[in-house]
Amino acid sequence: MKYSFLDLTKDVLEKSTEPLTVHELWIKAEGIGLVSKVRTSGKTPEKTLAARLYVDIRDNEKSIFYQSSKRPAKFYLVSKKIR
C-alpha cells in the first residue's frame, strides 16, 4: 500500500500535542523523515497536502481530521479534539 499525504498527516498529528498548519505539518514531517515516504514529484507538495486534507474533511463524513481554526488554518485529529 502506498504511503499517502493523509498517512503523513495522521502520523505527524499523532505525535503533536496541538493543531498544526499545513506548513508546520510539512516541516515536522521533514524533521522525522516522513517526507521521503511520500512519492511525489510535484513542485508544491505543501499545497498538495493542503488540498488532500481539505477534500478529505469536506467529502468524508468519517474523516479522522478536522479543521480547528481558519486563520491560520490549523488541523488536528478528531480523536484528540478538545471537547
HTML snippet that shows the backbone in 3Dmol.js (N, CA, C, O; Angstrom):
<script src="https://3Dmol.org/build/3Dmol-min.js"></script>
<div id="view" style="width:600px;height:400px;position:relative"></div>
<script>
const pdb = `
ATOM      1  N   MET A   1       0.846  -1.188   0.000  1.00  0.00           N
ATOM      2  CA  MET A   1       0.000   0.000   0.000  1.00  0.00           C
ATOM      3  C   MET A   1       0.886   1.244   0.000  1.00  0.00           C
ATOM      4  O   MET A   1       1.895   1.308   0.702  1.00  0.00           O
ATOM      5  N   LYS A   2       0.487   2.229  -0.802  1.00  0.00           N
ATOM      6  CA  LYS A   2       1.258   3.454  -0.892  1.00  0.00           C
ATOM      7  C   LYS A   2       1.079   4.325   0.343  1.00  0.00           C
ATOM      8  O   LYS A   2       0.009   4.355   0.949  1.00  0.00           O
ATOM      9  N   TYR A   3       2.131   5.024   0.701  1.00  0.00           N
ATOM     10  CA  TYR A   3       2.097   5.976   1.807  1.00  0.00           C
ATOM     11  C   TYR A   3       1.619   7.302   1.233  1.00  0.00           C
ATOM     12  O   TYR A   3       2.264   7.864   0.348  1.00  0.00           O
ATOM     13  N   SER A   4       0.503   7.799   1.724  1.00  0.00           N
ATOM     14  CA  SER A   4      -0.125   8.991   1.144  1.00  0.00           C
ATOM     15  C   SER A   4       0.117  10.242   1.985  1.00  0.00           C
ATOM     16  O   SER A   4       0.663  10.176   3.087  1.00  0.00           O
ATOM     17  N   PHE A   5      -0.299  11.371   1.446  1.00  0.00           N
ATOM     18  CA  PHE A   5      -0.236  12.632   2.178  1.00  0.00           C
ATOM     19  C   PHE A   5      -1.081  12.562   3.450  1.00  0.00           C
ATOM     20  O   PHE A   5      -0.712  13.131   4.477  1.00  0.00           O
ATOM     21  N   LEU A   6      -2.207  11.869   3.378  1.00  0.00           N
ATOM     22  CA  LEU A   6      -3.059  11.741   4.562  1.00  0.00           C
ATOM     23  C   LEU A   6      -2.418  10.836   5.617  1.00  0.00           C
ATOM     24  O   LEU A   6      -2.582  11.066   6.815  1.00  0.00           O
ATOM     25  N   ASP A   7      -1.693   9.814   5.175  1.00  0.00           N
ATOM     26  CA  ASP A   7      -0.949   8.971   6.118  1.00  0.00           C
ATOM     27  C   ASP A   7       0.110   9.811   6.834  1.00  0.00           C
ATOM     28  O   ASP A   7       0.283   9.713   8.049  1.00  0.00           O
ATOM     29  N   LEU A   8       0.804  10.624   6.070  1.00  0.00           N
ATOM     30  CA  LEU A   8       1.817  11.516   6.631  1.00  0.00           C
ATOM     31  C   LEU A   8       1.189  12.449   7.658  1.00  0.00           C
ATOM     32  O   LEU A   8       1.724  12.623   8.753  1.00  0.00           O
ATOM     33  N   THR A   9       0.055  13.049   7.307  1.00  0.00           N
ATOM     34  CA  THR A   9      -0.638  13.971   8.207  1.00  0.00           C
ATOM     35  C   THR A   9      -1.036  13.265   9.500  1.00  0.00           C
ATOM     36  O   THR A   9      -0.840  13.800  10.591  1.00  0.00           O
ATOM     37  N   LYS A  10      -1.585  12.081   9.374  1.00  0.00           N
ATOM     38  CA  LYS A  10      -2.002  11.308  10.556  1.00  0.00           C
ATOM     39  C   LYS A  10      -0.808  11.016  11.456  1.00  0.00           C
ATOM     40  O   LYS A  10      -0.887  11.197  12.671  1.00  0.00           O
ATOM     41  N   ASP A  11       0.293  10.566  10.869  1.00  0.00           N
ATOM     42  CA  ASP A  11       1.475  10.225  11.652  1.00  0.00           C
ATOM     43  C   ASP A  11       2.047  11.439  12.389  1.00  0.00           C
ATOM     44  O   ASP A  11       2.462  11.326  13.543  1.00  0.00           O
ATOM     45  N   VAL A  12       2.068  12.589  11.731  1.00  0.00           N
ATOM     46  CA  VAL A  12       2.588  13.802  12.369  1.00  0.00           C
ATOM     47  C   VAL A  12       1.651  14.263  13.481  1.00  0.00           C
ATOM     48  O   VAL A  12       2.106  14.599  14.575  1.00  0.00           O
ATOM     49  N   LEU A  13       0.349  14.280  13.209  1.00  0.00           N
ATOM     50  CA  LEU A  13      -0.603  14.768  14.210  1.00  0.00           C
ATOM     51  C   LEU A  13      -0.707  13.837  15.415  1.00  0.00           C
ATOM     52  O   LEU A  13      -1.025  14.291  16.514  1.00  0.00           O
ATOM     53  N   GLU A  14      -0.448  12.557  15.230  1.00  0.00           N
ATOM     54  CA  GLU A  14      -0.453  11.640  16.367  1.00  0.00           C
ATOM     55  C   GLU A  14       0.648  11.984  17.361  1.00  0.00           C
ATOM     56  O   GLU A  14       0.511  11.737  18.559  1.00  0.00           O
ATOM     57  N   LYS A  15       1.740  12.555  16.861  1.00  0.00           N
ATOM     58  CA  LYS A  15       2.865  12.929  17.710  1.00  0.00           C
ATOM     59  C   LYS A  15       2.738  14.360  18.248  1.00  0.00           C
ATOM     60  O   LYS A  15       3.497  14.765  19.129  1.00  0.00           O
ATOM     61  N   SER A  16       1.791  15.108  17.723  1.00  0.00           N
ATOM     62  CA  SER A  16       1.632  16.512  18.092  1.00  0.00           C
ATOM     63  C   SER A  16       0.693  16.672  19.286  1.00  0.00           C
ATOM     64  O   SER A  16      -0.237  15.888  19.477  1.00  0.00           O
ATOM     65  N   THR A  17       0.957  17.698  20.074  1.00  0.00           N
ATOM     66  CA  THR A  17       0.100  17.976  21.228  1.00  0.00           C
ATOM     67  C   THR A  17      -0.854  19.130  20.956  1.00  0.00           C
ATOM     68  O   THR A  17      -1.616  19.534  21.835  1.00  0.00           O
ATOM     69  N   GLU A  18      -0.811  19.669  19.715  1.00  0.00           N
ATOM     70  CA  GLU A  18      -1.686  20.782  19.355  1.00  0.00           C
ATOM     71  C   GLU A  18      -1.954  20.778  17.860  1.00  0.00           C
ATOM     72  O   GLU A  18      -1.207  20.155  17.105  1.00  0.00           O
ATOM     73  N   PRO A  19      -3.015  21.466  17.410  1.00  0.00           N
ATOM     74  CA  PRO A  19      -3.292  21.574  15.985  1.00  0.00           C
ATOM     75  C   PRO A  19      -2.147  22.279  15.251  1.00  0.00           C
ATOM     76  O   PRO A  19      -1.460  23.128  15.819  1.00  0.00           O
ATOM     77  N   LEU A  20      -1.954  21.913  13.980  1.00  0.00           N
ATOM     78  CA  LEU A  20      -0.857  22.466  13.189  1.00  0.00           C
ATOM     79  C   LEU A  20      -1.353  23.008  11.857  1.00  0.00           C
ATOM     80  O   LEU A  20      -2.357  22.538  11.322  1.00  0.00           O
ATOM     81  N   THR A  21      -0.640  24.007  11.323  1.00  0.00           N
ATOM     82  CA  THR A  21      -0.902  24.483   9.967  1.00  0.00           C
ATOM     83  C   THR A  21      -0.286  23.482   8.991  1.00  0.00           C
ATOM     84  O   THR A  21       0.493  22.617   9.393  1.00  0.00           O
ATOM     85  N   VAL A  22      -0.633  23.599   7.727  1.00  0.00           N
ATOM     86  CA  VAL A  22      -0.070  22.696   6.720  1.00  0.00           C
ATOM     87  C   VAL A  22       1.447  22.861   6.669  1.00  0.00           C
ATOM     88  O   VAL A  22       2.176  21.875   6.561  1.00  0.00           O
ATOM     89  N   HIS A  23       1.916  24.086   6.745  1.00  0.00           N
ATOM     90  CA  HIS A  23       3.366  24.330   6.727  1.00  0.00           C
ATOM     91  C   HIS A  23       4.047  23.665   7.929  1.00  0.00           C
ATOM     92  O   HIS A  23       5.089  23.028   7.777  1.00  0.00           O
ATOM     93  N   GLU A  24       3.468  23.809   9.103  1.00  0.00           N
ATOM     94  CA  GLU A  24       4.021  23.175  10.298  1.00  0.00           C
ATOM     95  C   GLU A  24       4.010  21.650  10.172  1.00  0.00           C
ATOM     96  O   GLU A  24       4.953  20.976  10.586  1.00  0.00           O
ATOM     97  N   LEU A  25       2.928  21.116   9.594  1.00  0.00           N
ATOM     98  CA  LEU A  25       2.843  19.670   9.355  1.00  0.00           C
ATOM     99  C   LEU A  25       4.008  19.210   8.483  1.00  0.00           C
ATOM    100  O   LEU A  25       4.677  18.224   8.792  1.00  0.00           O
ATOM    101  N   TRP A  26       4.240  19.931   7.398  1.00  0.00           N
ATOM    102  CA  TRP A  26       5.276  19.555   6.438  1.00  0.00           C
ATOM    103  C   TRP A  26       6.668  19.637   7.076  1.00  0.00           C
ATOM    104  O   TRP A  26       7.492  18.740   6.895  1.00  0.00           O
ATOM    105  N   ILE A  27       6.925  20.715   7.823  1.00  0.00           N
ATOM    106  CA  ILE A  27       8.225  20.891   8.479  1.00  0.00           C
ATOM    107  C   ILE A  27       8.475  19.754   9.481  1.00  0.00           C
ATOM    108  O   ILE A  27       9.568  19.189   9.520  1.00  0.00           O
ATOM    109  N   LYS A  28       7.462  19.422  10.285  1.00  0.00           N
ATOM    110  CA  LYS A  28       7.609  18.330  11.262  1.00  0.00           C
ATOM    111  C   LYS A  28       7.821  16.992  10.551  1.00  0.00           C
ATOM    112  O   LYS A  28       8.610  16.163  11.004  1.00  0.00           O
ATOM    113  N   ALA A  29       7.108  16.785   9.429  1.00  0.00           N
ATOM    114  CA  ALA A  29       7.268  15.544   8.663  1.00  0.00           C
ATOM    115  C   ALA A  29       8.679  15.434   8.108  1.00  0.00           C
ATOM    116  O   ALA A  29       9.260  14.348   8.090  1.00  0.00           O
ATOM    117  N   GLU A  30       9.229  16.548   7.659  1.00  0.00           N
ATOM    118  CA  GLU A  30      10.625  16.543   7.187  1.00  0.00           C
ATOM    119  C   GLU A  30      11.563  16.194   8.339  1.00  0.00           C
ATOM    120  O   GLU A  30      12.505  15.418   8.174  1.00  0.00           O
ATOM    121  N   GLY A  31      11.297  16.768   9.493  1.00  0.00           N
ATOM    122  CA  GLY A  31      12.145  16.546  10.660  1.00  0.00           C
ATOM    123  C   GLY A  31      12.196  15.105  11.137  1.00  0.00           C
ATOM    124  O   GLY A  31      13.212  14.653  11.666  1.00  0.00           O
ATOM    125  N   ILE A  32      11.090  14.381  10.949  1.00  0.00           N
ATOM    126  CA  ILE A  32      11.073  12.982  11.405  1.00  0.00           C
ATOM    127  C   ILE A  32      11.215  11.986  10.246  1.00  0.00           C
ATOM    128  O   ILE A  32      11.040  10.781  10.427  1.00  0.00           O
ATOM    129  N   GLY A  33      11.534  12.507   9.055  1.00  0.00           N
ATOM    130  CA  GLY A  33      11.847  11.641   7.920  1.00  0.00           C
ATOM    131  C   GLY A  33      10.679  11.013   7.198  1.00  0.00           C
ATOM    132  O   GLY A  33      10.845   9.988   6.537  1.00  0.00           O
ATOM    133  N   LEU A  34       9.501  11.600   7.308  1.00  0.00           N
ATOM    134  CA  LEU A  34       8.333  11.021   6.641  1.00  0.00           C
ATOM    135  C   LEU A  34       8.149  11.504   5.201  1.00  0.00           C
ATOM    136  O   LEU A  34       7.499  10.830   4.402  1.00  0.00           O
ATOM    137  N   VAL A  35       8.708  12.650   4.870  1.00  0.00           N
ATOM    138  CA  VAL A  35       8.502  13.227   3.544  1.00  0.00           C
ATOM    139  C   VAL A  35       9.013  12.290   2.450  1.00  0.00           C
ATOM    140  O   VAL A  35       8.397  12.179   1.389  1.00  0.00           O
ATOM    141  N   SER A  36      10.122  11.625   2.701  1.00  0.00           N
ATOM    142  CA  SER A  36      10.690  10.721   1.691  1.00  0.00           C
ATOM    143  C   SER A  36       9.802   9.510   1.427  1.00  0.00           C
ATOM    144  O   SER A  36       9.942   8.858   0.392  1.00  0.00           O
ATOM    145  N   LYS A  37       8.888   9.200   2.350  1.00  0.00           N
ATOM    146  CA  LYS A  37       7.980   8.063   2.163  1.00  0.00           C
ATOM    147  C   LYS A  37       6.850   8.377   1.184  1.00  0.00           C
ATOM    148  O   LYS A  37       6.255   7.468   0.605  1.00  0.00           O
ATOM    149  N   VAL A  38       6.552   9.672   0.999  1.00  0.00           N
ATOM    150  CA  VAL A  38       5.504  10.088   0.065  1.00  0.00           C
ATOM    151  C   VAL A  38       6.134  10.220  -1.309  1.00  0.00           C
ATOM    152  O   VAL A  38       7.054  11.014  -1.507  1.00  0.00           O
ATOM    153  N   ARG A  39       5.648   9.460  -2.232  1.00  0.00           N
ATOM    154  CA  ARG A  39       6.190   9.505  -3.595  1.00  0.00           C
ATOM    155  C   ARG A  39       5.496  10.628  -4.363  1.00  0.00           C
ATOM    156  O   ARG A  39       4.396  10.460  -4.889  1.00  0.00           O
ATOM    157  N   THR A  40       6.172  11.781  -4.413  1.00  0.00           N
ATOM    158  CA  THR A  40       5.605  12.901  -5.142  1.00  0.00           C
ATOM    159  C   THR A  40       6.696  13.577  -5.947  1.00  0.00           C
ATOM    160  O   THR A  40       7.838  13.684  -5.501  1.00  0.00           O
ATOM    161  N   SER A  41       6.336  14.029  -7.131  1.00  0.00           N
ATOM    162  CA  SER A  41       7.293  14.748  -7.966  1.00  0.00           C
ATOM    163  C   SER A  41       6.828  16.181  -8.188  1.00  0.00           C
ATOM    164  O   SER A  41       7.399  16.914  -8.996  1.00  0.00           O
ATOM    165  N   GLY A  42       5.790  16.568  -7.463  1.00  0.00           N
ATOM    166  CA  GLY A  42       5.250  17.911  -7.621  1.00  0.00           C
ATOM    167  C   GLY A  42       6.165  18.979  -7.060  1.00  0.00           C
ATOM    168  O   GLY A  42       7.011  18.710  -6.207  1.00  0.00           O
ATOM    169  N   LYS A  43       5.984  20.194  -7.552  1.00  0.00           N
ATOM    170  CA  LYS A  43       6.814  21.309  -7.108  1.00  0.00           C
ATOM    171  C   LYS A  43       6.266  21.952  -5.837  1.00  0.00           C
ATOM    172  O   LYS A  43       6.987  22.681  -5.154  1.00  0.00           O
ATOM    173  N   THR A  44       5.007  21.692  -5.515  1.00  0.00           N
ATOM    174  CA  THR A  44       4.377  22.322  -4.349  1.00  0.00           C
ATOM    175  C   THR A  44       3.702  21.265  -3.470  1.00  0.00           C
ATOM    176  O   THR A  44       2.476  21.220  -3.375  1.00  0.00           O
ATOM    177  N   PRO A  45       4.508  20.423  -2.836  1.00  0.00           N
ATOM    178  CA  PRO A  45       3.909  19.338  -2.043  1.00  0.00           C
ATOM    179  C   PRO A  45       3.059  19.835  -0.875  1.00  0.00           C
ATOM    180  O   PRO A  45       2.104  19.166  -0.483  1.00  0.00           O
ATOM    181  N   GLU A  46       3.393  21.001  -0.313  1.00  0.00           N
ATOM    182  CA  GLU A  46       2.573  21.537   0.784  1.00  0.00           C
ATOM    183  C   GLU A  46       1.167  21.859   0.297  1.00  0.00           C
ATOM    184  O   GLU A  46       0.194  21.641   1.018  1.00  0.00           O
ATOM    185  N   LYS A  47       1.059  22.371  -0.911  1.00  0.00           N
ATOM    186  CA  LYS A  47      -0.266  22.687  -1.466  1.00  0.00           C
ATOM    187  C   LYS A  47      -1.040  21.406  -1.767  1.00  0.00           C
ATOM    188  O   LYS A  47      -2.257  21.356  -1.591  1.00  0.00           O
ATOM    189  N   THR A  48      -0.341  20.385  -2.215  1.00  0.00           N
ATOM    190  CA  THR A  48      -0.989  19.093  -2.450  1.00  0.00           C
ATOM    191  C   THR A  48      -1.499  18.523  -1.130  1.00  0.00           C
ATOM    192  O   THR A  48      -2.619  18.016  -1.055  1.00  0.00           O
ATOM    193  N   LEU A  49      -0.674  18.608  -0.096  1.00  0.00           N
ATOM    194  CA  LEU A  49      -1.080  18.152   1.230  1.00  0.00           C
ATOM    195  C   LEU A  49      -2.328  18.890   1.693  1.00  0.00           C
ATOM    196  O   LEU A  49      -3.274  18.270   2.178  1.00  0.00           O
ATOM    197  N   ALA A  50      -2.335  20.206   1.546  1.00  0.00           N
ATOM    198  CA  ALA A  50      -3.492  21.015   1.952  1.00  0.00           C
ATOM    199  C   ALA A  50      -4.741  20.596   1.182  1.00  0.00           C
ATOM    200  O   ALA A  50      -5.813  20.441   1.768  1.00  0.00           O
ATOM    201  N   ALA A  51      -4.604  20.414  -0.119  1.00  0.00           N
ATOM    202  CA  ALA A  51      -5.750  20.036  -0.947  1.00  0.00           C
ATOM    203  C   ALA A  51      -6.317  18.684  -0.525  1.00  0.00           C
ATOM    204  O   ALA A  51      -7.533  18.537  -0.405  1.00  0.00           O
ATOM    205  N   ARG A  52      -5.462  17.706  -0.301  1.00  0.00           N
ATOM    206  CA  ARG A  52      -5.921  16.374   0.108  1.00  0.00           C
ATOM    207  C   ARG A  52      -6.631  16.435   1.460  1.00  0.00           C
ATOM    208  O   ARG A  52      -7.632  15.754   1.680  1.00  0.00           O
ATOM    209  N   LEU A  53      -6.100  17.258   2.355  1.00  0.00           N
ATOM    210  CA  LEU A  53      -6.680  17.394   3.689  1.00  0.00           C
ATOM    211  C   LEU A  53      -8.050  18.059   3.629  1.00  0.00           C
ATOM    212  O   LEU A  53      -9.001  17.578   4.245  1.00  0.00           O
ATOM    213  N   TYR A  54      -8.156  19.164   2.889  1.00  0.00           N
ATOM    214  CA  TYR A  54      -9.439  19.865   2.751  1.00  0.00           C
ATOM    215  C   TYR A  54     -10.498  18.970   2.109  1.00  0.00           C
ATOM    216  O   TYR A  54     -11.644  18.942   2.557  1.00  0.00           O
ATOM    217  N   VAL A  55     -10.117  18.244   1.067  1.00  0.00           N
ATOM    218  CA  VAL A  55     -11.066  17.367   0.373  1.00  0.00           C
ATOM    219  C   VAL A  55     -11.508  16.226   1.289  1.00  0.00           C
ATOM    220  O   VAL A  55     -12.687  15.872   1.310  1.00  0.00           O
ATOM    221  N   ASP A  56     -10.575  15.653   2.042  1.00  0.00           N
ATOM    222  CA  ASP A  56     -10.942  14.567   2.952  1.00  0.00           C
ATOM    223  C   ASP A  56     -11.934  15.055   4.006  1.00  0.00           C
ATOM    224  O   ASP A  56     -12.917  14.375   4.299  1.00  0.00           O
ATOM    225  N   ILE A  57     -11.681  16.215   4.566  1.00  0.00           N
ATOM    226  CA  ILE A  57     -12.581  16.761   5.588  1.00  0.00           C
ATOM    227  C   ILE A  57     -13.956  17.077   4.984  1.00  0.00           C
ATOM    228  O   ILE A  57     -14.984  16.814   5.608  1.00  0.00           O
ATOM    229  N   ARG A  58     -13.970  17.631   3.790  1.00  0.00           N
ATOM    230  CA  ARG A  58     -15.222  18.029   3.141  1.00  0.00           C
ATOM    231  C   ARG A  58     -16.043  16.823   2.672  1.00  0.00           C
ATOM    232  O   ARG A  58     -17.261  16.802   2.846  1.00  0.00           O
ATOM    233  N   ASP A  59     -15.393  15.831   2.085  1.00  0.00           N
ATOM    234  CA  ASP A  59     -16.117  14.747   1.413  1.00  0.00           C
ATOM    235  C   ASP A  59     -16.268  13.468   2.227  1.00  0.00           C
ATOM    236  O   ASP A  59     -17.074  12.605   1.877  1.00  0.00           O
ATOM    237  N   ASN A  60     -15.518  13.336   3.288  1.00  0.00           N
ATOM    238  CA  ASN A  60     -15.531  12.104   4.063  1.00  0.00           C
ATOM    239  C   ASN A  60     -16.117  12.397   5.442  1.00  0.00           C
ATOM    240  O   ASN A  60     -15.436  12.947   6.308  1.00  0.00           O
ATOM    241  N   GLU A  61     -17.371  12.032   5.641  1.00  0.00           N
ATOM    242  CA  GLU A  61     -18.005  12.337   6.929  1.00  0.00           C
ATOM    243  C   GLU A  61     -17.367  11.572   8.087  1.00  0.00           C
ATOM    244  O   GLU A  61     -17.588  11.908   9.250  1.00  0.00           O
ATOM    245  N   LYS A  62     -16.583  10.554   7.776  1.00  0.00           N
ATOM    246  CA  LYS A  62     -15.873   9.810   8.819  1.00  0.00           C
ATOM    247  C   LYS A  62     -14.382  10.148   8.828  1.00  0.00           C
ATOM    248  O   LYS A  62     -13.559   9.341   9.261  1.00  0.00           O
ATOM    249  N   SER A  63     -14.043  11.342   8.348  1.00  0.00           N
ATOM    250  CA  SER A  63     -12.646  11.775   8.328  1.00  0.00           C
ATOM    251  C   SER A  63     -12.080  11.762   9.743  1.00  0.00           C
ATOM    252  O   SER A  63     -12.775  12.083  10.708  1.00  0.00           O
ATOM    253  N   ILE A  64     -10.822  11.391   9.850  1.00  0.00           N
ATOM    254  CA  ILE A  64     -10.170  11.395  11.154  1.00  0.00           C
ATOM    255  C   ILE A  64      -9.572  12.771  11.472  1.00  0.00           C
ATOM    256  O   ILE A  64      -9.011  12.978  12.548  1.00  0.00           O
ATOM    257  N   PHE A  65      -9.698  13.705  10.526  1.00  0.00           N
ATOM    258  CA  PHE A  65      -9.159  15.052  10.683  1.00  0.00           C
ATOM    259  C   PHE A  65     -10.279  16.074  10.813  1.00  0.00           C
ATOM    260  O   PHE A  65     -11.402  15.845  10.364  1.00  0.00           O
ATOM    261  N   TYR A  66      -9.957  17.209  11.436  1.00  0.00           N
ATOM    262  CA  TYR A  66     -10.874  18.340  11.424  1.00  0.00           C
ATOM    263  C   TYR A  66     -10.057  19.626  11.411  1.00  0.00           C
ATOM    264  O   TYR A  66      -8.902  19.652  11.835  1.00  0.00           O
ATOM    265  N   GLN A  67     -10.680  20.686  10.918  1.00  0.00           N
ATOM    266  CA  GLN A  67     -10.034  21.989  10.892  1.00  0.00           C
ATOM    267  C   GLN A  67     -10.388  22.711  12.179  1.00  0.00           C
ATOM    268  O   GLN A  67     -11.557  23.005  12.429  1.00  0.00           O
ATOM    269  N   SER A  68      -9.388  22.995  12.993  1.00  0.00           N
ATOM    270  CA  SER A  68      -9.637  23.589  14.311  1.00  0.00           C
ATOM    271  C   SER A  68      -9.715  25.105  14.279  1.00  0.00           C
ATOM    272  O   SER A  68     -10.308  25.710  15.172  1.00  0.00           O
ATOM    273  N   SER A  69      -9.127  25.730  13.267  1.00  0.00           N
ATOM    274  CA  SER A  69      -9.216  27.187  13.129  1.00  0.00           C
ATOM    275  C   SER A  69      -9.065  27.564  11.660  1.00  0.00           C
ATOM    276  O   SER A  69      -8.559  26.784  10.853  1.00  0.00           O
ATOM    277  N   LYS A  70      -9.515  28.776  11.328  1.00  0.00           N
ATOM    278  CA  LYS A  70      -9.487  29.199   9.933  1.00  0.00           C
ATOM    279  C   LYS A  70      -8.321  30.125   9.598  1.00  0.00           C
ATOM    280  O   LYS A  70      -7.730  29.989   8.527  1.00  0.00           O
ATOM    281  N   ARG A  71      -7.976  31.047  10.465  1.00  0.00           N
ATOM    282  CA  ARG A  71      -6.894  31.995  10.176  1.00  0.00           C
ATOM    283  C   ARG A  71      -5.934  32.062  11.328  1.00  0.00           C
ATOM    284  O   ARG A  71      -6.208  32.763  12.302  1.00  0.00           O
ATOM    285  N   PRO A  72      -4.851  31.386  11.269  1.00  0.00           N
ATOM    286  CA  PRO A  72      -4.433  30.482  10.200  1.00  0.00           C
ATOM    287  C   PRO A  72      -5.170  29.142  10.290  1.00  0.00           C
ATOM    288  O   PRO A  72      -5.601  28.717  11.362  1.00  0.00           O
ATOM    289  N   ALA A  73      -5.299  28.500   9.137  1.00  0.00           N
ATOM    290  CA  ALA A  73      -5.972  27.200   9.104  1.00  0.00           C
ATOM    291  C   ALA A  73      -5.091  26.180   9.816  1.00  0.00           C
ATOM    292  O   ALA A  73      -3.943  25.956   9.434  1.00  0.00           O
ATOM    293  N   LYS A  74      -5.650  25.568  10.855  1.00  0.00           N
ATOM    294  CA  LYS A  74      -4.939  24.529  11.600  1.00  0.00           C
ATOM    295  C   LYS A  74      -5.786  23.266  11.621  1.00  0.00           C
ATOM    296  O   LYS A  74      -7.016  23.312  11.611  1.00  0.00           O
ATOM    297  N   PHE A  75      -5.095  22.147  11.649  1.00  0.00           N
ATOM    298  CA  PHE A  75      -5.758  20.854  11.567  1.00  0.00           C
ATOM    299  C   PHE A  75      -5.319  19.963  12.720  1.00  0.00           C
ATOM    300  O   PHE A  75      -4.222  20.101  13.262  1.00  0.00           O
ATOM    301  N   TYR A  76      -6.218  19.039  13.079  1.00  0.00           N
ATOM    302  CA  TYR A  76      -5.931  18.129  14.172  1.00  0.00           C
ATOM    303  C   TYR A  76      -6.718  16.844  13.968  1.00  0.00           C
ATOM    304  O   TYR A  76      -7.549  16.747  13.065  1.00  0.00           O
ATOM    305  N   LEU A  77      -6.450  15.868  14.810  1.00  0.00           N
ATOM    306  CA  LEU A  77      -7.173  14.606  14.770  1.00  0.00           C
ATOM    307  C   LEU A  77      -8.473  14.695  15.559  1.00  0.00           C
ATOM    308  O   LEU A  77      -8.504  15.269  16.647  1.00  0.00           O
ATOM    309  N   VAL A  78      -9.525  14.139  15.021  1.00  0.00           N
ATOM    310  CA  VAL A  78     -10.815  14.121  15.718  1.00  0.00           C
ATOM    311  C   VAL A  78     -10.669  13.412  17.071  1.00  0.00           C
ATOM    312  O   VAL A  78     -11.288  13.809  18.058  1.00  0.00           O
ATOM    313  N   SER A  79      -9.852  12.373  17.102  1.00  0.00           N
ATOM    314  CA  SER A  79      -9.660  11.622  18.353  1.00  0.00           C
ATOM    315  C   SER A  79      -9.007  12.436  19.453  1.00  0.00           C
ATOM    316  O   SER A  79      -9.100  12.072  20.625  1.00  0.00           O
ATOM    317  N   LYS A  80      -8.345  13.534  19.100  1.00  0.00           N
ATOM    318  CA  LYS A  80      -7.714  14.399  20.088  1.00  0.00           C
ATOM    319  C   LYS A  80      -8.474  15.706  20.288  1.00  0.00           C
ATOM    320  O   LYS A  80      -7.990  16.622  20.954  1.00  0.00           O
ATOM    321  N   LYS A  81      -9.658  15.781  19.709  1.00  0.00           N
ATOM    322  CA  LYS A  81     -10.443  17.007  19.764  1.00  0.00           C
ATOM    323  C   LYS A  81     -10.760  17.382  21.205  1.00  0.00           C
ATOM    324  O   LYS A  81     -11.187  16.555  22.011  1.00  0.00           O
ATOM    325  N   ILE A  82     -10.537  18.652  21.498  1.00  0.00           N
ATOM    326  CA  ILE A  82     -10.848  19.172  22.832  1.00  0.00           C
ATOM    327  C   ILE A  82     -12.336  19.414  22.905  1.00  0.00           C
ATOM    328  O   ILE A  82     -12.891  20.146  22.086  1.00  0.00           O
ATOM    329  N   ARG A  83     -12.983  18.811  23.870  1.00  0.00           N
ATOM    330  CA  ARG A  83     -14.442  18.911  23.953  1.00  0.00           C
ATOM    331  C   ARG A  83     -14.853  19.979  24.920  1.00  0.00           C
ATOM    332  O   ARG A  83     -16.046  20.205  25.120  1.00  0.00           O
TER     333      ARG A  83
END
`;
const viewer = $3Dmol.createViewer("view");
viewer.addModel(pdb, "pdb");
viewer.setStyle({}, {cartoon: {color: "spectrum"}});
viewer.zoomTo();
viewer.render();
</script>
